[in-house]
Amino acid sequence: MGVSVDTARANVVAGAPVPAGYRAFFDHFNAGRFFAAHEVLERDWLPRRDGPEGDFFKALIQLAGAFVHVEKGRAGPAMALLRLARTRLANYPAGHLGLDSTAADRLIATWLNRLEGGEAHNATPAAGGWPRLQCGLD
């Protein structure tokens, strides 16, 4: 599946350069296109995976992947990816690359509770049940 990236938008967040797919990740994620979010950031993450932002981008990829599993009704894999993403994000300072990490942690906690309680199977985009990430992109 081809995923488009708007390269005309500036690729700087909070004064730090980011890959083109970073902005597209949030566009896709917040529109409920979790697989596309995963794919667009993974493409940029692969050559950077051993760098200082490697685990940060990997956490976001895992977060999107978790919701691909939620969409498919697979609570176990979704919870595992949510926990991995949470652990990785905790290693970065608040507001890293513009991400509202407090809100991201709350989102993860909420969805872990929903999945553990069996509530997530009722989530649909139409019901406003899908998550959104907040990121202060310039």
C-alpha positions as CSV (number, residue, x, y, z in Angstrom):
1,M,0.0,0.0,0.0
2,G,1.5,3.4,-1.0
3,V,1.5,6.0,1.7
4,S,1.9,9.6,0.6
5,V,4.1,12.1,2.5
6,D,3.7,15.9,2.2
7,T,7.4,16.8,1.8
8,A,6.5,20.5,1.2
9,R,5.9,20.9,4.9
10,A,8.9,21.8,7.0
11,N,10.7,18.9,8.5
12,V,11.7,20.6,11.7
13,V,10.0,20.2,15.1
14,A,11.0,22.2,18.1
15,G,14.2,23.1,16.3
16,A,15.2,19.5,15.6
17,P,15.1,17.9,12.1
18,V,12.7,15.0,11.7
19,P,12.1,12.6,8.9
20,A,9.4,13.4,6.4
21,G,7.2,10.5,7.6
22,Y,7.0,12.0,11.2
23,R,4.4,14.5,10.3
24,A,2.6,12.1,8.0
25,F,2.5,9.6,10.9
26,F,0.4,11.9,13.0
27,D,-1.9,12.8,10.1
28,H,-2.6,9.1,9.5
29,F,-2.8,8.1,13.2
30,N,-5.3,10.8,14.0
31,A,-7.4,9.9,11.0
32,G,-7.6,6.3,12.3
33,R,-5.3,5.0,9.5
34,F,-3.1,3.1,11.9
35,F,-1.5,0.7,9.4
36,A,-0.6,3.7,7.2
37,A,0.9,5.5,10.2
38,H,3.0,2.5,11.1
39,E,4.2,2.1,7.5
40,V,5.1,5.8,6.8
41,L,7.2,6.1,10.0
42,E,8.8,2.7,9.7
43,R,10.2,3.6,6.3
44,D,12.0,6.6,7.9
45,W,12.9,4.7,11.1
46,L,14.8,1.8,9.5
47,P,17.9,3.8,8.6
48,R,17.8,5.6,11.9
49,R,16.9,2.7,14.2
50,D,20.3,2.7,15.9
51,G,20.5,6.5,16.3
52,P,19.3,8.6,19.3
53,E,15.7,8.8,18.0
54,G,15.5,5.1,17.1
55,D,13.6,4.0,20.2
56,F,11.3,7.0,20.1
57,F,10.2,6.3,16.5
58,K,10.0,2.6,17.3
59,A,7.6,3.4,20.2
60,L,5.3,5.4,17.9
61,I,5.4,2.6,15.3
62,Q,4.5,0.1,18.1
63,L,1.7,2.4,19.2
64,A,0.2,2.5,15.7
65,G,0.7,-1.3,15.4
66,A,-1.2,-1.8,18.7
67,F,-4.3,-0.2,17.1
68,V,-4.0,-2.3,14.0
69,H,-4.4,-5.2,16.4
70,V,-7.3,-3.5,18.2
71,E,-9.0,-3.1,14.8
72,K,-8.7,-6.8,14.2
73,G,-9.9,-7.7,17.7
74,R,-6.6,-9.0,18.9
75,A,-6.3,-7.7,22.5
76,G,-3.2,-9.7,23.6
77,P,-0.9,-8.4,20.8
78,A,-2.4,-4.9,21.2
79,M,-1.6,-4.8,24.9
80,A,1.9,-6.1,24.4
81,L,2.7,-3.4,21.9
82,L,1.1,-0.7,24.1
83,R,3.3,-1.7,26.9
84,L,6.4,-1.8,24.7
85,A,5.6,1.7,23.4
86,R,5.0,3.0,26.9
87,T,8.4,1.7,28.1
88,R,10.2,3.2,25.2
89,L,8.5,6.6,25.4
90,A,9.3,6.9,29.1
91,N,13.0,7.1,28.1
92,Y,12.5,10.5,26.4
93,P,11.8,13.9,28.0
94,A,8.4,15.4,28.1
95,G,7.6,17.1,24.8
96,H,10.3,15.3,22.9
97,L,9.9,16.3,19.2
98,G,6.7,18.0,20.1
99,L,4.9,14.9,21.3
100,D,2.6,15.5,24.3
101,S,4.0,12.6,26.2
102,T,1.7,13.0,29.2
103,A,-1.3,12.7,26.9
104,A,0.3,9.8,25.1
105,D,0.9,8.0,28.4
106,R,-2.7,8.6,29.4
107,L,-3.9,7.3,26.0
108,I,-1.9,4.1,26.5
109,A,-3.2,3.7,30.1
110,T,-6.8,4.2,29.0
111,W,-6.5,1.7,26.2
112,L,-4.7,-0.9,28.3
113,N,-7.6,-0.6,30.8
114,R,-10.2,-0.9,28.0
115,L,-8.5,-3.9,26.5
116,E,-8.0,-5.6,29.9
117,G,-11.7,-5.0,30.6
118,G,-12.9,-6.3,27.2
119,E,-14.3,-2.9,26.2
120,A,-12.2,-2.2,23.2
121,H,-14.2,-4.4,20.8
122,N,-16.9,-1.7,20.7
123,A,-14.5,1.1,19.5
124,T,-15.3,2.5,16.1
125,P,-14.2,5.7,14.4
126,A,-17.8,6.7,14.0
127,A,-18.4,6.4,17.8
128,G,-15.4,8.6,18.4
129,G,-13.7,5.6,19.9
130,W,-10.3,5.9,18.2
131,P,-7.3,7.5,19.8
132,R,-5.6,10.7,18.8
133,L,-2.1,11.8,19.5
134,Q,-1.2,15.4,20.3
135,C,2.0,16.8,18.8
136,G,3.0,20.4,18.6
137,L,4.2,20.4,15.0
138,D,5.5,23.8,13.8
